[in-house]
């Protein structure tokens, strides 16, 4: 593993929060953070050169996560948010061991609130293949879903559809109906979005599952957890106006156009590229 530069943190309250994902999805988490913590500055990295992470091996995802974390810390980040369920499953624990001085918040499927509020005793979870197969997801179900049936559905290809901007096309709808309608038929009354990309197609999902199914996005809970961690560490921003700068390892011009389509921004958008496992400006 690479060594982290010694000047990781500077001006603990003034430093930005580093947020990253394999692509656009983590911006749904960033939006929740901006709403909950309006004084904080965010630096976002979407690793669109390698999207989707859900098809990749854990070791590869960890290597990407290490490279992105190093770059964010080099920008003075005071905390990190892994705004990706797949990367959280593969990299959260190793990164915490590697960077014990840095507060790191990760994602996990919101099975607990779904189980707590179910009336039918049947809840659904949709996620990437990697998230579904991971030990973290299995442990969450084992801990919180006693006495409740948890229907698990991997959604291969959905992240690619979203990254391509196909949020409400016939193909995307057909894919979602194929996964969701059998779950609805089996009586789910809550559906957990287990990938940060999926809130971008939430209107379509809600149209398919109907008003009787509660759709749960974990992003607001992650924002609350981050606020708690910053206060505990004494590094929460005190006053001032926050904001976000977005970086991508893909095409920054295309990303800017996508953000406009998604109703995000306008935010400063910049390109990065990978070289020998490290990120640098393009």
N, C-alpha and C positions, 0 to 999 in steps of 0.2 A: 504493500500500500504506500501511496505517496505521502510525504510529509506535508503538513499544512503550514503555510507561511506563519512566522511567529507573530506578526502584527495582525491577528485575526480580528480583534474587536477594538474599536476606538470610539470614545464618546458614547458610553453605553446607552444613555437615553436617546441620543440623537441618531444613532445608527439605524439603518433600514432593516426591514424584515425580508429575508430571502425566501421566495416561494418558487417551487418548481414542479413540473409535470412533464409527461412525455409529449404534450402538445397543448391544445387549446383548453382542455377540460379543467385544468387547475385554475383557470381564470374565474370559474364559478366560485371557487373557494376564496380567491383574491377579492372578489366583489363582496363577499360576506365579511371578510376581514375589514375592508374599507368602510363598510357600513357600521360595523361594531366598534372599530377603532379609527375614527376619522382623523386623528392627529398623527397616525403612523405613516411612514414612507415605506413603500414596498418595491422590491426589485424582483421581477418575475422572469423565469427562464422556461420556455417551452422547447423541449428537445425534439422538434419536428423532424430532424434528420433521422431519428430512430423510432418514430411513432409507427405502430403502437408497441408499447412495452409488453402488453399481454401475451404476445406470441414469442417472447424471448426467455432465455434461461436466466435463473436468479443471479448467477455470477456476472452475466453481461449487464443486467439491470443495476447491480451493485456498482459496477465499474462506472457506468454513466452517472449514477447518483453521487459517487465520490467526486468525479470530475466537476459536476455542476456545483456541488457543495463547496469545493475548493475555490471555484471562481466567485461564488457569492460571498464567501468569507473574505476573499481578497478585495471585494468591494465594500468591506466594512460591515457586513451583516451581523446584527446582534443576536439573531435567532433564525432558525430555519423551519419552514413548513413544507413537508413532503405532500403536495397536493395531488396525490396519485395513490390509489389503493394498491395497485400492483407494485409500485416502487416502495411503498410503506411496508408491504409484506416481505419484500426481498432485502430492503436496505435499512429500515429504521433501527433495528437492534445493532447491526454492525456499525452504523454511523454514530450511534450514541456511545459505543465503546471507543471508537476512533477519535471522537470529538467530545470528550467528557465535559469540557468547559462551555459548550454551546448548547442552549436549550433547543431541542428539536421536537416538533409536533408532527405526528403522522396521522394518516387516515385509517379508519377501520369501518367495515360495513355496520350500519346502525341497526343491528339486529335487536339490541336490548329495548329501545323505545318501541319498536314494532311489536315485540312480544308483550311488553307491558300494557299495550293499549288494544290488543286484538280482542274481538268479540267472538269471532268464529273459531279461534284456535288454530288458524292456518294463515301463515304469512309467506310472502315471496321475497326472494333476493335475486337481482340480476347483476352480473359482474363479468369481468373478463375471465378467460379460462385460467390464467395464472392466479388470479385472486381466489377463484373457487377451489383450486387445487392446493392452495397454500395452507400451512399449519396454522397461521393466524386466524383465518376464517374458520377452520375446524374447531379451534379452541373457543372462539366466540360463540359458535352454535352450541358447543358442549356446556359452556358456562351459563348462557342466558336463555336457552330455548327449551328448558326442561318442561315437558307437558304440552309443548306447542309444536305443530308440524311446520317445518321450514322447507318450502319448495325452492330449490336452487336451480338457477338457469344461467348458464354461460351464454354470452352473446357475441360469438366470433364475427368480426367484420363490422360491428356497429361503430366502433371508434373510427374506422376508416371512412365510413359514411359521414360521420359528423365532421371529421377533419376536411372532407371534401365539400362541406357546406350543404349536404343533402339532409336537411333537418325535417322536411315534410314532403318528401318525394314518394311516389308510389312504391319504389323499391324499399326505402327505409320503413314505410308503413307496413309493407308485407313482411319484412323481417321481424318487426316488433310484434305484429299480430301472431305470427307463428310461435313466438316465445311466450307471449303474455296471455293469449286467449285460453290456452289449456290451464294456466294457473288460476285465472278467474273462474273457469268452470269447476275447479276443485275447491273454490270457496275462500280464496285469500281476501282479507279485508285491509291488508297493508302490504305495500311494495317498497322494498329498500333499494335505492339506487346505489349500487356498490362500485361505481366508477364515476370519477368527477366529470367525465365527458357527458354522462347521461342526462344531467339536468338541462343540457342544451336542447334535448328533444323531449323535455317534460310535458309541454302542451300536447304533443302527439301521444305520449304515453298515457296521460290522463284521459284523453279522448277514447283511447282503446279500452282502458280498464274501467272507466266509468266513475261516477261520483261516490260510489259506495266503497271504493278502495282508496285508502290514504297513501299517498306517495311521499316517501321520506327521503329528503336530501340531507346528508350529514354536515354540509358546509357550515350552517349557522352554529352547530355544536362545536365544530373545530375552531371557529372564530372565538367562541366563548372560552374554550380551553386555552387558546393562545393568550387571550387577555389575562386569564388567571396566572399563567406561567410568567408573563412579563411583569405582572405586579409582584409575584412572589420573588422574582429575581431583582426587583427594583430597577427595571430597565424600560418601563413603559414611557412612551413619549408624554411630555408635559406641555400641553397647549400646542398651538400652531396648526397649520393646514397640512394634511397628509396628501398622499398621491401615489401613483404607481408608474414605473418605467418597465416596459415589456421588451424582452429579448427572445429571439428565436434562433435555433440552429438551422431553420429552413429559410424561406424567402420572406423577408420583412415586408416587402411591398404587398405580397399576397396576404400575409397575416393582417396588415393594416386594413385591407379591404374586407377580410373576414370579420374583423372586430366591428366594423361599421354595420355589416349585415346582422351581427348578433346583438346590436345595440349597445356595444361596449365602447368606452372611450369618449372622445378622442384621447388616446394615450400615446406618449412617445414610444416608438417601436424601433428596435435596432437588431442587427444581424450579428450572430456569433458563428464561429466554426470550430470544429474539432481538429486537433492536430496532436498526434501522439498521446491521446487520452486526456488532453487539456483543452480548455475553451479559451478563445481569444477573439477580439473584435474582427469582423470581416472588413 
